[in-house]
Amino acid sequence: MKNAEGRNEYMDLAKEANLIWHQIVCQKSKNTPRINCRA
């Protein structure tokens, strides 16, 4: 059970990191239309 809980926490962290990364990329590359910035 601990492995499952840890995996869920890791997935949540990965999702948060992905959203933050998308926000940073979108801010730095507003002139790059090929990057998807829906987040």
Distance bins in CASP14 RR format, pairs under 12 A and 6 or more apart:
PFRMAT RR
TARGET T0000
AUTHOR 0000-0000-0000
RMODE 2
METHOD distances of the structure
MODEL  1
1 7 0 0 0 0 0 1 0 0 0 0 0
1 8 0 0 0 0 0 1 0 0 0 0 0
2 8 0 0 0 0 0 1 0 0 0 0 0
2 9 0 0 0 0 0 1 0 0 0 0 0
3 9 0 0 0 0 0 1 0 0 0 0 0
3 10 0 0 0 0 0 1 0 0 0 0 0
4 10 0 0 0 0 0 1 0 0 0 0 0
4 11 0 0 0 0 0 1 0 0 0 0 0
5 11 0 0 0 0 0 1 0 0 0 0 0
5 12 0 0 0 0 0 1 0 0 0 0 0
6 12 0 0 0 0 1 0 0 0 0 0 0
6 13 0 0 0 0 1 0 0 0 0 0 0
6 14 0 0 0 0 0 1 0 0 0 0 0
7 13 0 0 0 0 0 1 0 0 0 0 0
7 14 0 0 0 0 0 1 0 0 0 0 0
8 14 0 0 0 0 0 1 0 0 0 0 0
8 15 0 0 0 0 0 1 0 0 0 0 0
9 15 0 0 0 0 0 1 0 0 0 0 0
9 16 0 0 0 0 0 1 0 0 0 0 0
10 16 0 0 0 0 0 1 0 0 0 0 0
10 17 0 0 0 0 0 1 0 0 0 0 0
11 17 0 0 0 0 0 1 0 0 0 0 0
11 18 0 0 0 0 0 1 0 0 0 0 0
12 18 0 0 0 0 0 1 0 0 0 0 0
12 19 0 0 0 0 0 1 0 0 0 0 0
13 19 0 0 0 0 0 1 0 0 0 0 0
13 20 0 0 0 0 0 1 0 0 0 0 0
14 20 0 0 0 0 0 1 0 0 0 0 0
14 21 0 0 0 0 0 1 0 0 0 0 0
15 21 0 0 0 0 0 1 0 0 0 0 0
15 22 0 0 0 0 0 1 0 0 0 0 0
15 39 0 0 0 0 0 1 0 0 0 0 0
16 22 0 0 0 0 0 1 0 0 0 0 0
16 23 0 0 0 0 0 1 0 0 0 0 0
16 39 0 0 0 0 0 1 0 0 0 0 0
17 23 0 0 0 0 0 1 0 0 0 0 0
17 24 0 0 0 0 0 1 0 0 0 0 0
17 39 0 0 0 0 0 1 0 0 0 0 0
18 24 0 0 0 0 0 1 0 0 0 0 0
18 25 0 0 0 0 0 1 0 0 0 0 0
18 39 1 0 0 1 0 0 0 0 0 0 0
19 25 0 0 0 0 0 1 0 0 0 0 0
19 26 0 0 0 0 0 1 0 0 0 0 0
19 37 0 0 0 0 0 1 0 0 0 0 0
19 38 0 0 0 0 0 1 0 0 0 0 0
19 39 1 0 1 0 0 0 0 0 0 0 0
20 26 0 0 0 0 0 1 0 0 0 0 0
20 27 0 0 0 0 0 1 0 0 0 0 0
20 39 0 0 0 0 1 0 0 0 0 0 0
21 27 0 0 0 0 0 1 0 0 0 0 0
21 28 0 0 0 0 0 1 0 0 0 0 0
21 35 0 0 0 0 0 1 0 0 0 0 0
21 37 0 0 0 0 0 1 0 0 0 0 0
21 39 0 0 0 0 1 0 0 0 0 0 0
22 28 0 0 0 0 0 1 0 0 0 0 0
22 29 0 0 0 0 0 1 0 0 0 0 0
22 35 0 0 0 0 1 0 0 0 0 0 0
22 36 0 0 0 0 1 0 0 0 0 0 0
22 37 1 0 0 1 0 0 0 0 0 0 0
22 38 0 0 0 0 1 0 0 0 0 0 0
22 39 1 0 1 0 0 0 0 0 0 0 0
23 29 0 0 0 0 0 1 0 0 0 0 0
23 30 0 0 0 0 0 1 0 0 0 0 0
23 35 0 0 0 0 0 1 0 0 0 0 0
23 37 0 0 0 0 1 0 0 0 0 0 0
23 38 0 0 0 0 0 1 0 0 0 0 0
23 39 1 0 0 1 0 0 0 0 0 0 0
24 30 0 0 0 0 0 1 0 0 0 0 0
24 35 0 0 0 0 0 1 0 0 0 0 0
24 37 0 0 0 0 0 1 0 0 0 0 0
24 39 0 0 0 0 0 1 0 0 0 0 0
25 32 0 0 0 0 1 0 0 0 0 0 0
25 34 0 0 0 0 0 1 0 0 0 0 0
25 35 1 0 0 1 0 0 0 0 0 0 0
25 36 0 0 0 0 1 0 0 0 0 0 0
25 37 1 0 0 1 0 0 0 0 0 0 0
25 39 0 0 0 0 1 0 0 0 0 0 0
26 32 0 0 0 0 1 0 0 0 0 0 0
26 33 0 0 0 0 0 1 0 0 0 0 0
26 35 1 0 0 1 0 0 0 0 0 0 0
26 36 0 0 0 0 1 0 0 0 0 0 0
26 37 1 1 0 0 0 0 0 0 0 0 0
26 38 0 0 0 0 1 0 0 0 0 0 0
26 39 1 0 0 1 0 0 0 0 0 0 0
27 35 0 0 0 0 0 1 0 0 0 0 0
27 37 0 0 0 0 1 0 0 0 0 0 0
27 39 0 0 0 0 0 1 0 0 0 0 0
28 35 0 0 0 0 1 0 0 0 0 0 0
28 37 0 0 0 0 0 1 0 0 0 0 0
29 35 1 0 1 0 0 0 0 0 0 0 0
29 36 0 0 0 0 0 1 0 0 0 0 0
29 37 0 0 0 0 1 0 0 0 0 0 0
30 37 0 0 0 0 1 0 0 0 0 0 0
31 37 0 0 0 0 0 1 0 0 0 0 0
END
